[in-house]
Amino acid sequence: MLRPYLSLSFLRGMIKTMTTLPFHPLRARDYFTLNAYWFALSFMWNAMAPLLLPMLVARSVPELQKGSALGTLTAFGLILATIVQPAAGAWTDARTTRWGKRRPYIVGGTLFDVVFLVAMVFAGDYLVLLIAYALLQVTSNIAHGPYQAYLPELVPEAKRGKMTGVKLVFEMVGAIVTALAVGNLVGQGQMLAAFLAIIFFLLWTMVITAVFVDERPFDGAITVGVPARSPVQATGPRLLQTIFYSRDFFLWLISRLLILLAVNLVRNYILYFLDDVLQIQNPAAEAGNLLAVLGIAVAVIVYPAGALSDCWGRKPLIVLSGILGTVGACALVLATTMPLVLVAGTIIGISIGVFLSVNWAWGADLIPADAGGRFLGISNIATAGAGVLAGGGGWMLDFFNAQSHNLGYPALYLTAALCFAVGTVIVIGVKDKRAKMRDDREKEGAKYD
């Protein structure tokens, strides 16, 4: 009876020490432990949107309704995500428990994820699938909202680009693994095995995060206290105030919304494109291979892009990514063979890699360090909102396909190219703190030349 008591006491003492001491050094292993959960989130959602949901929907609705049914399902789930993620982030901004500030919500949300993932794979009809997916969005974002607040809260500003680069490497490795593994499993009809793989990675990385992430700020981070306002105030009457916190933050949100909308329009319907237009014999496996190529392109570029943005500034790299995205989406309109699709996918992958790495660090630069959960939760209005709007792409697909055979796919990809272009133009007006710091250093150095 004594040993369990001592073990529990030791664990409580360790957590108390981890959450009360002021600062600690940023070590190499922290880049792993702080980002491991991103791998599982990436594995799940990159399997869900382009591979699992299209197959689950296609087997539960008539063929001519699959686009709009898929769009409705994803849009409804992401509307819930848009609400839940900032609420969960703001709630944890204002509270610290005996187990930590963010940790209990990450653990609890993940455990409930398992329940609803199992419900999805055994869903017998479209309504059950819709309900299970919606509840998965709720519980996943209860974990996601607090988890993403670790970056602005714990990491010093000068290291955020590198930390974000590592974050994106984990996300892209997750995307590559899920594309190859889940794509092939779904192609072989092994839907249950695909869902079990998601559950395994969620639980594994949740344990790493809960046990090894020290919730004290790293050396050089800004010391913050608990916000005075309650999370209800932060996510209710103050929602618009948060969105319009500054002109730069608002423009950053709009640009992020449009560019991620373009990404979702390209990605979410790719399995149907390969099946209907290219008439690939095993579209799920080929979609997995295409997503793997895209993921490799992203993974190669994310870390150097994040590190370069710390030195050169965020804006030049974001503009470059927007140009590449526009070109890649236009190339996809003209693609009539699998090699051409792979070329277009590689260009878009490089664009996404630069954008995701640099844009996330840029957003962290623009917000108060003591409200990371609330502000980066609000950024989910752009992230999840893009997914909601991309759900309309399913209705667009069915509408234009009804006018002319497979006309919906060029309409989708031209819309994506337009979103890439407009989002890039908007972001030109956002203040770039890192570029200003670089210019100030150069001016200071010139005084001594």
N, C-alpha and C positions, 0 to 999 in steps of 0.2 A: 504493500500500500504506500510505502514511503517513496519508492522510485518514481511512479507516475506523478506524485505531488511535486517532487523536486524537478522533474522534467518540465511540468507546466509552469512552475515558478521561474525556472531558468528562461523559458521562452518568453514569459511576460517581462522579465527583467531585461532580456536582450532587446525586445521591442521598445521598452521604455527608454533604454539607453539610446537606441537608434533614432528616436523621435524627439529627444529632449536636448542632447548636446548640440552646440551651435553650428559648427561647420566640420567638414572632413575633406580630405584631398580627393580629387577626381583621379581614379586609377584606371588602368587599361580594362580591368574586368568590369568596371561600371558601365562601359560602353556596351557590354554584352547584357548584363543583368537589367539595365534600364530599358533595353530595347527588345528583349526576348519575346515579350507578349505581342509586339507588333507582328512577329512572324506568324503567330497563330491567327490573329485577326486577318492578316493578309491571306493566309491559307484558306480560311473559311469564306471570306467575302469574294475572293477571286475564283473560288470554286462555285460559289452560290450563283452569282449574277450571270456569268457567261455559259456555265456548264450544267449545273444541277437544276436551277429553276426552269430553264427552257425545256429540259427533258421532263421534269415533273409536270409542267403546265401542258406540254404537248400530249401527254397521256391522259389528261383529265378534261380537255375541251376539244371541240371540233377543229379541224385543220384551218379553216378560214378565220377562226377567232383567236388563234394562238398568239399573234402579235399584240392585240389589244388586251388579252387576258394576262399575258406576261407583263405588259406595261402597267396594268392596273395593280397587279400583285406587288411589283417593286415600288410603285409610287406610294401605295398605302403604307407599306412597311417603312419607307423612308420618311414619310410625314411623321410617323411616330418617333423615328430616330431624331428628327429635327427638333422635336419637343423634348424628348427624354434626355438627350445628351447634354445640352446646356443646363437643364435643371439639375441633373446629377452632378455635373461639374461645379455649379454654384453651391449646391448643398454641401459638398465636401470642402469648398473654399472656406465655409463659415463654421466647420465643426471638426474637432479632433477627438477620436475615441481612444480607449486604452490600447487598441490594437493598431493605431495609426490614423492618419488623416484620410488617405485614399485606399489603403490596403483592404479594409473590410468589404468595400463595394466591388472591388476587382474580384475578390474571392466569391462573394455571394452571386454577383451577376454571372460569373462563369459557370457556377454550379447549376444555375437555372437554365443557362444556354443548353446544357446537356439534355435536359428534359424536353425542350422544344425542338431540338434537332432530331431526337428520336421520334417525336410526334410527326415531324415533317416527312420522314422517310416512310412512315406507315400510313400517311394520309390517304384515305380512300377516294376522296373527291376534291374538287377545287375549293369548296368552302372551308373544309378542314385544313387544307394546305394554306389557305389565306390566313386563317386564325393562328395557326402554329407559327407561320413566318412573321406575322405581326408581333406575337409575343417574344419571339427570338430577337427581333429588333429592339424591343423594350429592354430585355434583360442584358443583351450585349452592350447596349449603350449606357446602362447603369454602371457597367465596368469600364467602358471606353471613355466616358466623360471624365471621371476622376484620373484615369491612367494617363491621358494626354497632358494633364496639368503638370506632370513631373518635369517636363522640359523647361518652361519658363520659371517654375518655382525652385528647382534644384540646380539648374545648370547656369554657369556664368555666361553673360552675353557673348563674350569673345569665343566661347567654345560651342555655341549653339549650332553654327553651320556644320562643324564636324560631327556633333552628336546627331544632327538631323540627317547628315549623310549616312551615318551608321544605321539610323532608324530606317532609312529608305532601302539600304542594302538588305536588312532583315525582311522588310516588306516585299522586296523584289525576289529574294530567294524563296520566300513563301509563295509568291506568285508563280515562280518557275516550277517549284516542286508540285504545287497543286495542279498546274497545267499538265505536267507530264503524268503524274500519278492519277489524279482524279479523271483527267481526260481519257486515259486508257481504261480505268475501272468502269467509267460510265459507258464507254464504247463496247465493253464486254458485258454490259448489263449488271455490273456489280454495284448497284446503288447503295446498298447497306454498307459495304466495305468502304465506300467513299465517305459516308457520314461518320463511320467509326474512326476513320483517320482524322477527320476534323476534331472529333471529341478528344482523341488522344493528345493532339497538339495543344488544344485549349487547356486541358488539365495540366499538362507538363509545364508549359510556360507560365501558367498561373502560379504554380508552386514556386518556380524560380523567382518570379516577381514578389510574391508574398514573403518569401524567406530571405532573399538576398538584397532587395532594394532598400537602402537606408534612406529614410524620408527626411534626413537633415540636408540642408543646402550644401553644395560643394564649395570649396574655397573660391572666393571671388564673386559668388552669387550675392544678390541683394537680399538683405535680411528683411523679412516681411512678417506681419502679424496677421491675426484673424480679422477679416473684414467686419466692420461694425454692422452692416446691414444683413438682414436675414436672406437666405436663398430665395424665399418666396418673393421678397421685394426685388431681388436681383433678376428674377426670371419673369416677373409679372409686370408691374408698372414701369420698371426700369429697362425692359427689353429694348425698346426703341432707343433709349438713351445709350445703351451699350452698343447697339448697331451703329449709331451715329456718334460714337465716342470721339472720333476725329474724322476729318475729310479723308485722310490717308487710309484709315482702317476701313471706312465704308467703300472706297474705291477698290481696295484690296479684296474685300468680300465679293463685290460685283465681278471683278476680273476672275477670281477663283471660281465663282459660280459658272461663268460662261465657259471657261477652259475645261473644267471638270464635266460640264454638260457635253462638250464635244467628245471627251474621252469615253463617257458612258454611251453615247450614241454609236460610237465605233465598236465598243466592246460588247455591249449587252445583246446585240442581235447578230453577232458574227456566226454563231452556230447555224442559225436559220439561213444566213447568206451563203454559207458553204453548201448547205443542203439544197436550197432552191436555185441559186444562180450557177454555182460551179458543179452542182450535183455530185458531190463527193460521196463515195460509198459508205464511209464511216465518218460522218461529220463531227461527232463528239471527239474522236481521237485526233482528227486533223485540227479541230479548234484548239485542243489542248496543245498540240505542237506549235501552232501559230502563237498562242498566248505565251508559250515558253520562249520562243524567239523574241517576242516583245519584252518579256520579263528579263531576259539576258541583256538586251540592249539597255534597259533601264538600270539594271544592277551594275553594269560596267560604268555607267556615267554618274550615278547618284553621289558617291562619296567625293570624287574630285570636284563635282559641281558645287556641293555644299562647302568644301574647303576653299575653293576659288572665290565663292561669293563672300566669304569672310574677309578676303583680301581686296577684291576688285569691286565689291558692291553687289547687290541683289538684282538691280534692274537690267543691266546688259544681258545677263544670262536668261532672265525670264523672257525678254524680247526675242532672243535667239530661239528659245524653246517654242514660242508662239509661231514664229515663221516656219519652223520645221513641222509643227503640228498641222498648219494649214496646207503645206505641200503634201504631207503624208495622206491627209484626208482626201485631197483632190486626186492623188494617185490611186487611192482605193476605188474611186468612182470608175476609173478606167481599167481596173484590174479584171482580167478575164481568165487568168490561169493562176494556179497555186503559187508558182514562183513570183509572179507580180504582186500577189497578195502579201507574200513574205517580205518583199522589198518595202512595200508601203508600211507594213507592220513594224519593220525595223526603224524606219524614219520616225514613225509615231512613238515608238518605244524610247528613242533617244530624247524626243521632245518631252515625253512624260517624265522621264528620269530627271532631267534638268529642272522641270517645273516643280515637281513634288518636293525635291530636296531643297531648292532655293526658296520657293514660295512659303513653305512651312517656317523656315528660319526667319523670313521677312515678316510674317505675321507675328511671331514671337517678339520681334524688335518693336512692333507698333503698339503693344498692349502693356498695361501695368503689370509688374511682376507679382503683385500680391493678389491678383484676380485671374490667374491663368486658367483655372477650371471654368470660370464663367465666360471669359472672352474666347478661349479656344473651343468651348462648347458652343458659343454663338457662331463660331466659324463653321460649325456643322450645318448651319443654315445654308451655307454655300455648298458644302460637301454633300450632305444628304439632299438638299434642295436640287442639286444638279441631277441626282438620281431620280427624284420625283419628276422633274421636267423631262428627263430622258424616258420616263414611262410613257409620256405622250408620243415618243417616237414609235411605240408599238401601234398606237392608233394611226399615226401617219403611215406606217408601213402597210397596215391592212387597207387603208383608204386608197393609197396610190397603186397598190397591187391590184385592187379591184378595178381601177381605171385602165391599167395596162399591165401585162405580165411582167412581174418583178420590177416595176417602176419604183416601188417603195425604197429600194436599196440606194439608188443614186440620190433620191430625195434626202434620205437619212445622212449620207456622207457629205453631200454639199452643205447641208445644215451644220454638220460638225465643222467643216472648213470655215464657214462664216463665224461660228462661235469662237474658234481658235483666233481668228483675225481680230474680231471686235474685242475679245478679252485682252489681247495683247496691246491694242491701242489704248484701252482704258488704264492699264497698269503703268503706262508711261507717266501719268500724272501723280503717282504715289511717291512720297518722300523716301529716299534711300539713305538711311543712317550710316550704313557701312561705307558707302561711297563717300559720304561727307567726311567720315573719320579718316579715310584714306587720303582725301584731298588735304585735310588739316595736317596730317603727318608729313605730306610732301611739302607743304608750305613751311612747316616748322623746320624741316631738313634743309630747305633752300636758304634759310637765314644763315646757316653755318657753312654754306658752300663758298 
